[in-house]
């Protein structure tokens, strides 16, 4: 979590019209947890965990966590400017909003951004650069004349090589269709290791009403069915497949497929204190400290 918060701060400060006196670079002048003795930066910022999280029994995926950002420099004004820049980046600009931000995925791997058709196969593929969730486009597979009964329409991604997902817990992706899950006989997501496979029933999980994007998060270790089971260190392709229930045309769109260990979202950031001067130490370095209460949601 602290690495994700640190990366989030770096990215938010980079959006400021007048950034911190020098650009924030992780492990150079922005550190997660502690400042290494080998660090050469006279001016730097350190993100610290100030307390454990406060859980909510009625909301098991939510916790309040306090983080401290410590800004230091050789001069008082430089340390102060760094602290206020970070404060404004993650709290002070209400025009940009301060709720519902997604933390960056530190412990994750992109499988496909779905921005291009390379290594994809399907019925009639194209890229939609307008209707997308992330990146430059989504992958669209259009089925104009579906056949029944028992006609499956797979959209498959099979690049060269294999994926080792043994250190990952979930696979995430966005899915959209102009027809709802109830309009199909079945809808599944597959991962393959050679002839072995595991699948998840997307119809049971249900994608939203027609034409809306739905975010899926599937537990890699357990599916709705499997053959093998597949070796999670040797996955070589993935498939999103729909089974038509009638002869009405449909499309499916897929975007931003990735595997993660966990994923978090900052619901709200509330400063407990504004930047405060806390003294000087170590050959006249000056420090400012700000505590932030971060309402974190895991999903």
TACORBEL-V883388 format. One record per residue. N is the residue number from 0. RES is the residue in three letters. PHI is phi as a letter, one per 20 degrees, with the letter a starting at -180 (* if undefined). Layout:
BEGIN
((N | RES | PHI) (N | RES | PHI))
END
This chain:
BEGIN
((0 | UNK | *) (1 | UNK | f) (2 | UNK | f) (3 | UNK | f) (4 | UNK | f) (5 | UNK | f) (6 | UNK | f) (7 | UNK | g) (8 | UNK | f) (9 | UNK | g) (10 | UNK | f) (11 | UNK | f) (12 | UNK | f) (13 | UNK | f) (14 | UNK | e) (15 | UNK | f) (16 | UNK | f) (17 | UNK | c) (18 | UNK | f) (19 | UNK | g) (20 | UNK | g) (21 | UNK | c) (22 | UNK | f) (23 | UNK | e) (24 | UNK | c) (25 | UNK | f) (26 | UNK | m) (27 | UNK | d) (28 | UNK | c) (29 | UNK | c) (30 | UNK | c) (31 | UNK | d) (32 | UNK | n) (33 | UNK | a) (34 | UNK | d) (35 | UNK | f) (36 | UNK | f) (37 | UNK | f) (38 | UNK | f) (39 | UNK | e) (40 | UNK | f) (41 | UNK | f) (42 | UNK | d) (43 | UNK | b) (44 | UNK | c) (45 | UNK | c) (46 | UNK | e) (47 | UNK | c) (48 | UNK | e) (49 | UNK | e) (50 | UNK | a) (51 | UNK | f) (52 | UNK | f) (53 | UNK | e) (54 | UNK | e) (55 | UNK | c) (56 | UNK | g) (57 | UNK | e) (58 | UNK | c) (59 | UNK | f) (60 | UNK | e) (61 | UNK | d) (62 | UNK | b) (63 | UNK | e) (64 | UNK | c) (65 | UNK | d) (66 | UNK | d) (67 | UNK | d) (68 | UNK | d) (69 | UNK | d) (70 | UNK | d) (71 | UNK | c) (72 | UNK | a) (73 | UNK | f) (74 | UNK | d) (75 | UNK | g) (76 | UNK | f) (77 | UNK | f) (78 | UNK | f) (79 | UNK | f) (80 | UNK | f) (81 | UNK | f) (82 | UNK | f) (83 | UNK | f) (84 | UNK | f) (85 | UNK | f) (86 | UNK | g) (87 | UNK | f) (88 | UNK | f) (89 | UNK | d) (90 | UNK | b) (91 | UNK | f) (92 | UNK | d) (93 | UNK | f) (94 | UNK | f) (95 | UNK | e) (96 | UNK | n) (97 | UNK | b) (98 | UNK | b) (99 | UNK | m) (100 | UNK | e) (101 | UNK | e) (102 | UNK | f) (103 | UNK | f) (104 | UNK | e) (105 | UNK | e) (106 | UNK | d) (107 | UNK | b) (108 | UNK | c) (109 | UNK | f) (110 | UNK | e) (111 | UNK | b) (112 | UNK | f) (113 | UNK | m) (114 | UNK | e) (115 | UNK | b) (116 | UNK | e) (117 | UNK | g) (118 | UNK | m) (119 | UNK | d) (120 | UNK | c) (121 | UNK | a) (122 | UNK | f) (123 | UNK | b) (124 | UNK | e) (125 | UNK | b) (126 | UNK | d) (127 | UNK | d) (128 | UNK | e) (129 | UNK | e) (130 | UNK | e) (131 | UNK | b) (132 | UNK | d) (133 | UNK | b) (134 | UNK | m) (135 | UNK | d) (136 | UNK | a) (137 | UNK | d) (138 | UNK | e) (139 | UNK | d) (140 | UNK | c) (141 | UNK | d) (142 | UNK | d) (143 | UNK | e) (144 | UNK | c) (145 | UNK | f) (146 | UNK | d) (147 | UNK | c) (148 | UNK | e) (149 | UNK | l) (150 | UNK | e) (151 | UNK | d) (152 | UNK | c) (153 | UNK | e) (154 | UNK | d) (155 | UNK | c) (156 | UNK | d) (157 | UNK | b) (158 | UNK | f) (159 | UNK | f) (160 | UNK | n) (161 | UNK | c) (162 | UNK | d) (163 | UNK | d) (164 | UNK | d) (165 | UNK | f) (166 | UNK | e) (167 | UNK | d) (168 | UNK | d) (169 | UNK | c) (170 | UNK | d) (171 | UNK | c) (172 | UNK | a) (173 | UNK | d) (174 | UNK | c) (175 | UNK | b) (176 | UNK | b) (177 | UNK | e) (178 | UNK | c) (179 | UNK | e) (180 | UNK | g) (181 | UNK | f) (182 | UNK | e) (183 | UNK | d) (184 | UNK | f) (185 | UNK | b) (186 | UNK | b) (187 | UNK | c) (188 | UNK | d) (189 | UNK | d) (190 | UNK | c) (191 | UNK | c) (192 | UNK | c) (193 | UNK | m) (194 | UNK | e) (195 | UNK | e) (196 | UNK | b) (197 | UNK | c) (198 | UNK | c) (199 | UNK | c) (200 | UNK | e) (201 | UNK | f) (202 | UNK | f) (203 | UNK | f) (204 | UNK | f) (205 | UNK | m) (206 | UNK | e) (207 | UNK | f) (208 | UNK | g) (209 | UNK | g) (210 | UNK | n) (211 | UNK | d) (212 | UNK | f) (213 | UNK | c) (214 | UNK | e) (215 | UNK | d) (216 | UNK | c) (217 | UNK | d) (218 | UNK | f) (219 | UNK | f) (220 | UNK | f) (221 | UNK | b) (222 | UNK | d) (223 | UNK | e) (224 | UNK | a) (225 | UNK | a) (226 | UNK | c) (227 | UNK | p) (228 | UNK | f) (229 | UNK | f) (230 | UNK | f) (231 | UNK | f) (232 | UNK | e) (233 | UNK | c) (234 | UNK | f) (235 | UNK | c) (236 | UNK | a) (237 | UNK | c) (238 | UNK | b) (239 | UNK | d) (240 | UNK | c) (241 | UNK | d) (242 | UNK | d) (243 | UNK | f) (244 | UNK | d) (245 | UNK | b) (246 | UNK | d) (247 | UNK | e) (248 | UNK | f) (249 | UNK | b) (250 | UNK | c) (251 | UNK | c) (252 | UNK | c) (253 | UNK | c) (254 | UNK | b) (255 | UNK | l) (256 | UNK | e) (257 | UNK | b) (258 | UNK | d) (259 | UNK | c) (260 | UNK | e) (261 | UNK | b) (262 | UNK | b) (263 | UNK | c) (264 | UNK | c) (265 | UNK | e) (266 | UNK | f) (267 | UNK | b) (268 | UNK | d) (269 | UNK | c) (270 | UNK | f) (271 | UNK | f) (272 | UNK | b) (273 | UNK | f) (274 | UNK | g) (275 | UNK | c) (276 | UNK | f) (277 | UNK | d) (278 | UNK | o) (279 | UNK | c) (280 | UNK | a) (281 | UNK | l) (282 | UNK | l) (283 | UNK | m) (284 | UNK | e) (285 | UNK | d) (286 | UNK | c) (287 | UNK | d) (288 | UNK | c) (289 | UNK | c) (290 | UNK | d) (291 | UNK | c) (292 | UNK | e) (293 | UNK | d) (294 | UNK | e) (295 | UNK | d) (296 | UNK | d) (297 | UNK | e) (298 | UNK | b))
END
